[in-house]
């Protein structure tokens, strides 16, 4: 028998069933409309309005309206349709998208290069910015919809914040129950929403067809010729029309590239453009005195007075769905970051027996809820929140552009003279939007940046501390072969199986050494088990298990998982039992875990304040017993001390 072997696959564990895309392309495309496009789909509520009534108001006249609509059209075309849907969706990591999945894909090719670490840090920072975005999106979306009540009746203004807070709190309370049943209604509701806003926009375009001149990029250029600096500042509001583009890439794994492209180009993008052009047509077609009034909330003024309340209710439900998608995205990103070693183990609950991707992370949920409540109470209305919105999105998009450059050259092996012009175009566009949003930092843009920097600090501190701790432990680790030979005659063997969880796939785990030292016994079968999270989203079941028979009842075993998978150790052991001395009977198996305590080092490898943060994160991490789904009555924890 070879030293290291992988057992054949078994029917006991379904092969990659949870990440397959079942159903027809059309059915998946319909599902994507309900889940994926809510964020970008609710942008018409505030994006066009903010360019005229935001911190840098514009004159409400035909040249400015044509200029803004032209910018929205070409931004949506370049950033969303071409950069994300057409190019980046090709950069999938075994079907999964998003900044972390892209970093994992890139790192396999460039991690050993001189600048590979920069790509990893960029991806981690883009992920950190997502947390700021996931706090602001529910607040601005729901607030902007509820503010439609003031269009129906100005006297309802005082009820806007209370109603928005009740809806948002209910949304977060709903998370622990799961969204499978509610999710079944998402697609029909969003299809109705997109259809309604498209029809409202189309009617205005028919009445004022001159708005179609905005398709000509000349009007976007003319906008900058007319206003220069003011037009540049307006980019900070125009970009609100493409918020949610990064989320499209992150959610690719749920539905697949083909269905998402079909739903975007075939339905969502046309509906959004019809609505934006309709808002512009309405403003152009009204007398100046009425145009200024309608521009307070052009989205709701598209409907006749008797239909505005139903439109408010429909928009509110749509923003509720959009917020749900962002919260679920935060859970998914956190799960990826935990598996990839950037966040300590957290309690994760699965809310569906059939859908592995439907998870609930209590810590993330309550942190988001508190942040959203504070945002609503602090900023008071969606216009103020719009000043805080955008910078996280544009920052993440700009980082994705830089990662795209590495992808072209390092992974796809493009010649640099092919890659440079493509990257330069997107870098100019994305960089301009990011620079325009930097001017909004004093008005609220500081919030998502602050959240992003705190998240980045925590993620990198955990990754660095975890790496140092493993290095310190491996420095003093005794080779397993030497230990097995010396221990077989020096300790009493007792019936049963002992599984010692080890973070390293070499050396003797500290829990095993402490067990020998204090109990002076060894079980008949001793398995050193390492759970290895790889830089792919899923690992085929045939490659899940790896083992090595070291003789005298000692085995070295590895369970391989992808960063999107649940690490269920008892289930993984079922396939391995036949090759490691027989089946693992849980009632006759004991799991030994090591819990590390950090000690101050004379020569610390991290700043002392970061070491304290790492120690706090280590103390508050969920136990390995819960994270690996180990039976609670079969676990023994042994402490050890480590200096970093």
N, C-alpha and C positions, 0 to 999 in steps of 0.2 A: 504494500500500500504506500502511496506517495505521502510525503510529510504533511502536505496541506491539501485538503480535498473539499470540494463543494458537492453536497448530496444532490441527487436528481430532484426535479420539482415533483410536488405531490398535489393531489386534488384537495388536500386539506385546507389550502389557502388559495383564494382566487387570484389569478395572475392579472394584476393591474386593472382589475375590474372597476375600481373606483375612479380612475382617470380616463377611462374610455369614453368616447362621445357616442352614446346610443341614440337612435332615432334619426329621422331624415334630416337633411340639411335645412329644409324649410322649417321643420319643427324646432330645430335648434336655433335658427335665426329668430323665430318668434320669441323663444325663451330669452334670448339675449336682449331683445327690446325691453323686456320687463326688468331684467336684473342689471344690465351693464350700462345702459345709456341714460339712466335717470339723472346723473350729475350734469352732464353736458346738455341734457334735454330740458332742464329747468333754468338754464342760463338766460333764455329770452325774457324771463321775469324782470331781470335787472341790468343785463349787459348793455343794451342799447340806451336805456335810460341814464345810466351812470356816466356815459360819455358827455352828456349834455348838462346834467344837474349835479355831477360829482364835485370833487374839490377844485377842479379846473373847468368850469362851465363853458360851453361853446354857444355861439349864436345859433338860434333855431331857424336856419334858412336852408335853401335848396343845396348850395355848394357844400355846406357842412354835413347835411344829411347824406348826400351822395358819397361824400368822402368817407364817412364813418361806415356806411353799409358796404362800400367797396373794400374797406379794410377788414371788416368782419368776414366777407366772402372769401377774400384771398388768404386770410389767416386760417380759416377753417379748411381751405383747400390745401395749403402748404403744410400746416402743422398737423392737422388731424388726418386728412385724407391721404396725403403723400408720406409724411414722415412716420406717422404711427401705423396707420392701417395698411399702407402699401409696402413700407420698408421694414420698420421694426418688428411687425408681426411675422416677418420671415425669420427673425432672430429668436426662435423659440428654443427653450431648453427642454427637449422631449415633450413639447406641447405646452409648456408653461411660459408665461411672460412676466414682466415686471422688472424693477431695478435689480433686486437680489438674484432673480433667475438669470438675468443678463450678465451680472457679475460672475455668477457661477459658471456660465457658459464661456465667458471671456477668460476667466482665471485658469482654465485648463490649458489655454494656449499661451498666456502671457504672464502667469504667476511667477515663473522663474526668471523672467526678464528683469532688467534693471529698474524699469518703471512700473512693474506689475502691481506693486503695492498701491500706487496712485489710483489705478482703476478700481481696486477694492474699496478704498476710502471714498471715492466719488460715489460708488453705488450705495455704500452705507449712509452717506450724507443725504442722498436722494431719498432713501427710505426714511431717514429721520425727518425730513421736510414733510413727508406724507402725513405724519402724525399731526403736524400743525394744520394741514389741509383738512384732515378728517375731523378736527374740532370746529373749524369755521364753516365747513359745508353745511352741516345740519342747521346751524344757527342762521346763516344768511338765507338758505333755501326756504325754510319754514317761515321765517320772519317776512320775507318778501311776498310769500303767498298770502299770509294772514293780513298783511298790510293792504291787500286788495279790498278788504272790508271798508277801508276809508274812501275808496272810489264809489262804493255803493252808498255809504252814509258817513259823512265826515265825523258825525258824533260818536262813531264806534272806535275812534282813535285810542281811547283810554283802555279798550279791551284787547288791543293787539298783543301787547307783551304777555298779559296773563294767559291768553289763549295759546300763544306760541309756546310758553313754558309748559303748560299742561300737555300739549301734544308731544313736545320733546321728551319730557319725563316719562310719559306713557311709552314712547318709542324705546327708550332705554330699559324700562321695566319689562318690555316685551321680549327682550333678547334672550333671557334665560329659559324661556319656554320654547325657543326655536321659532323659525319663520317658515317652516315647510308648508303649513296650511295657508298662511297668509300669502306666501310666495306664489301659490297657485293663481292668485288674483292679480299679481303684478303685471304680467304680460297683457291681459285684456285691458286693464286700466290704462297702462302706458300707451297701448295702441290707440285707445279712444282719445287720450290726451294729445298725442302727436297728430292724430287726424284732425282734431278740433282746431289746434293752433295753426295747422297748415291751411285749413279751409278759411279761417279768419284772415290769415295773411293773404291768401289768394284773392279773396274778395276785394281787399284794399288795392292789390296790384292791378286788378281789372279796372278799378275806378281811376287809378293814377299810374298808368303804365310807364311814365317817365322814369320811375324808380329803377327800371331795368338797365338804364344807362350806367348804373353802379357796377355792373359786370365788367365794365372797362376799367382796367387798373389806372388809367389816366386820372380818374377822380380821386383815387387814393393818393397819387403823387401830387395832384393839384391841391389837396388838403394840406400837405406839408409846405407847398409853395405859398399858400395863403397865410398859414399861421406859424409855420416853423416850430418854435419851442412848444407852443400850446398843443400842436398836433402830436409832438413827441410825448407830451404828458398824457394826452388822450389815449395813447397805447396802453397805459395802465388800466384803463377801463375797457377798451376794446378786447383785451385778452381774456376778459371774463367770459367771452363767447366760446372760448376753447378750453375752459376749465373742465377737467374730467377726461382729457385726452390721454393722460398717463394711466388713468384707471382702465381705459379700454385695453391697453397693452397688458396690464396686470391681470385682468379677468379673462384673458384669452384661453387659459387652460380649462375654464368651465364649459366653453361651448365650441372651441376650435376656431382656427383662422378663417376657414371658408364661410361658415354661418355668420360670423361677426362682420365679415366684409359684405356679405349679402344684405344683412339688416342695415348696415351703415349706408352703403351706396344706394340700396334699393328703397329705403324707407326713411330712416332717421335724418340723414343729411338733407334730402329734399324738403322734408317737413320743417326742419329748423330754418333753412334758407327762405322758404316761403314766408315764415313768420317774421323773420328779421326784415326782409324786403317789404312785407306788409306794414310793419311798424313805421318804416321809413316813408312808404307811400302815403300812409295816413297823415303823418306830420306835414309832408309836402302839400297834400291836398287840402289842408285846413287853412282858414284865414289866420294870420299871425297871432291875433289875440287868443284864438281857440287852440292853436298849435302849442303855445306855451303851457296852457292848462293841461292838454292831453299828454304833454311830455312829462308830467309828474309821474304818470304810470301808463306808458303807451301800450304795454301788453294788455291791460284790462280794458283800455279805451278802444281796443280793436272790436270789442263786442258791443252791441246795442245795449242800452241801459237795462232793459228787462232781462238780459242774459248775463249780466256781469256777476251776479251772486252765484249762479251755477258755475261760471268760469272760475270764480274764487275757490269754490269747494273742490272743483276738479284739480286746480293747480295745487291746492293744499295737499290733496291725496298724492299727487305726483311728487311733490317735494318730500313727503313722508317716505315714499318709496325710494327716492334718490338718497335720502339720508340713511335709510336702511342699507343700501348698497355700499355706502362709504364705511359704515360701521362694520359690516361684514368684511370689507376689505382690510380694515385695521386688524381684525381678528386673524385673517389669513396671513397678512404680512408679519404679524407678531409670531405666529406659528412657524413660518419660514425662518425668521430670525432666531428663534429658540433652537430649531433643529440645526441651523448653520453655526451656532455657537456665539451669537452676538447678544443674546438676552438669556438670563438665567431661567431655569425651569419654572413655569407658571402653571397653575391649575387650569386645565383645559377640559371642557365638557362637550361631548358630542350631543347635538340636539336632534339628530335624525338617525334612525337605525339603518337606513339604506344609503344615505348620501354622506360619504366620508368628509366632504368639504364643509359641511354645516357644523360649525363649532361655536362655542361661547367661552370667552375668557373673562371672568369676573373683574379682575384688576383693571384690564383695559376698558371694559364697559363703564365702570364707575368713574374712572379717571376722565374719560371722554364726557360723561354726563355732567360732572362737576365743572369741567372746562366750558362746556356749551352754555350752562346756566350762567356762569360768570360773564361769558361773552355777551349774552343777550342783555343781562342787567347792566353791563358796563357801556356797551355801544348803543343800546336803545332802539336802533332802526337799521334796516338793511343797507342804507346809503353809507352810514358810518362803518358798518362791517365790511363794505366793499373796499374801503381803504386798507383793511387788514388782509383782504382776500387777494389772491393773485400772485403774491411774491413767492409763496411756497410752491405753487404750481409752476410758475415760470422758472424758478430755481431748479426744480426737478426735471423740467423739460430741457433746460440748458445742459444739465449734467448728462441726461440721456443722449444728447447730441454729441457730447465729448466721448461717451462710451460707444456711441455709434461709430465714431472715427476709429477707435481701437478695434471695434468689431470688423470694420471693412478691411483694415490692413492686417490685423493679427489673426483673425479667425477665417474670414472669407478670402484672404490673400489677394485683395485688390492691389493694383499698382497705385502708388501714392498719388500720381498725377490724375488718376481716375477718381480716387476718393476725395482729394482735396477740394475740388470745385463743389461737389455735392455737399460736403460737410460745411464748407464756407457759407453757402447759401443759407442753410438752416441755422448756422451759428449766428449769422447777421440778424436773421429774423428773431430767433429765440433770445439772443443777447439783447436786442433792442427792447423786447418786451420786459425782460428781467431788469434792464437798466431803468426803464420807465417806472416800474413798480418800486424800485429802490427809493424813488422820490416820495413814496407813500409811507416810508418807515416811521417818521414822526407821528403820522396820523393814525397809526395802528398796525402798520406793516411789521413793527418790531415784535408783535406777538407770535406769529408763526415762525419768525427767525429765532426767537428765544426758545420756543418749544423745540425747534429743529436742532439748535445747538445743545440743549440739555439732553435730548434723545441721542444725539451723536456722541456726546461725552459718555453717556451710560453704555451705549452699545460698544464703543471702542475700549472703554475701561474694562468691561466684562471680558471681551475677546482677548485683550492684552493680559489681564490678570489670570485668566484661565490657561493661557499659553504658558505663562511663567510658572504657574503652580504645577502644571504637568511636567515642565522641564526640571523643576526642583525634585519632584517625586521620582522621575526617571534617573536622576543623577545617582540616587542611592538604592535603586532597585536591584535586587538580586536576580540573576538569570534563572528562568523557570527550570531549565534542565538540571542545573546544579542543585536547586532546592528540592526537586522531585527525588533525586538520587539520595540526598542526605536525609530527607524527611521520612522516606518509606520505612526505615527501621528505627527511627528515633521517636515516633509518636504512635499511640494506640489507634488502631483503625476501628471505627464504629459503623454500624449499618446506616444505609441511607446515602443521599446525594447532597453535596454542598456546592452551591454555585456562588462564586465570588465575583461580583461585578467590578470590572476594572476599566478605567478610562484609557489605558494604554494597552496595545496589543502585544506588548513584550514586558518582561520583568514580572516579579511577584507582587501582587497587590498588597497594600499595607494591611487590609482586613485579614488576609490569610496569615501574615506574620504575627499579627496580634492574637489571632485565634490559637495558633500554635503556642505562643508565649504564655497566654493566660489559661487556656483550656487543656493544652497538651494532648489534643486528639485530632485525628483526621478522619473524615468520612471515607467509606469504601470507594466512592466515586467523587472526585474533585474536578470541577469544571471552572476554568477561568474564562469569564464571558465578557466580551467587549461589544458594545453597541456602536457601530460605525455609521455616521450620517454622511452620505456622499453628496457631491455637488451636482446631482441630478434629481429631478423631482420624484421619480419612482425607480425602484430597483425590481427587476424581474424576480419572481419567486424562485426560479431555478438558480439564481445567483444570491439568494438571501443568506444562506448558511455557509460558513466556512469552518472547518475544524481540523485539529491536529491531535492524534493520539500520541501521548508522550510516555505511555507505558505505566504500569503499576497503578492504574486507576486514575491517572492525571490526564486531563484534556484541556487544550487551548481552543476556544471557540469564538467566532465573530458572527454577529448578526448585522447584515448590511441593510440600511433603509435610505430612502430618498428624503429630501427636505420637506416634501409635502405629505409624507406618510406618518401614521400613528405608530409609535414604538411600543408595540404590545409584545413584551418578551415571552410570556407563557405561550402565546400563539406561535411565535417564532420557534420556540423550543420543540414544538410538536413534530416539525419536519426534521429536526436535528437528532432526536432521541435515538433513533435506530442506529446512528453512526457514532454515538458517544456512549456506548455501553448499555443501551436499552432505553426504553421510554422514560420520560420524566413524570413520575407520579407526584403531583403537587403535595399530597399528604406525607410523602416521604422525602421531600426536597426542602432544603433550607437555603435562603438567599442571604448572603453576607454583604453588607454595604459598609463603605468607609465614609465617615463624615469628617471633613477637614476643618481644623481651627487654625486661623492665620496667626503667626507670631511676628512681632517687629523684627526686621532684619538689620544687621549692622550696615550692610550695603544694599539698601532697597533698590530694586530695578524699576520701580515706579515712584512718582512723587508721593509723599506720605498722604496727601489729601485724596489722591486717586486710590491709594491702597485702602484707605478707610471706606471710600465709596464701594470698592470691590468687596471688602469684608462685609459691609451692610447688605449688599446684593446677595452674597453667598449665604448669609444667615437667613435671609428671607426667601430664598429659593424654595420651591416645592420639593419635597423629598423625592429621591429617586424611586422609592417604593410606589408612590402615586403616579409618577411620570411614566414608569415602565410597566404599569399595571400589574405589579407583583401582589400575590396574595398576602393580605395584611398580617395573618397569623403565622406566616412562614418566613418572616424577615428579622434579621439580627443586625443591628448597627454597631459598628466599632469605631471609636474616634481616633484621629491622628492629628499631628501638628505639623504645619508646613510654614517655612519662611519664604517670602517672595521679595 
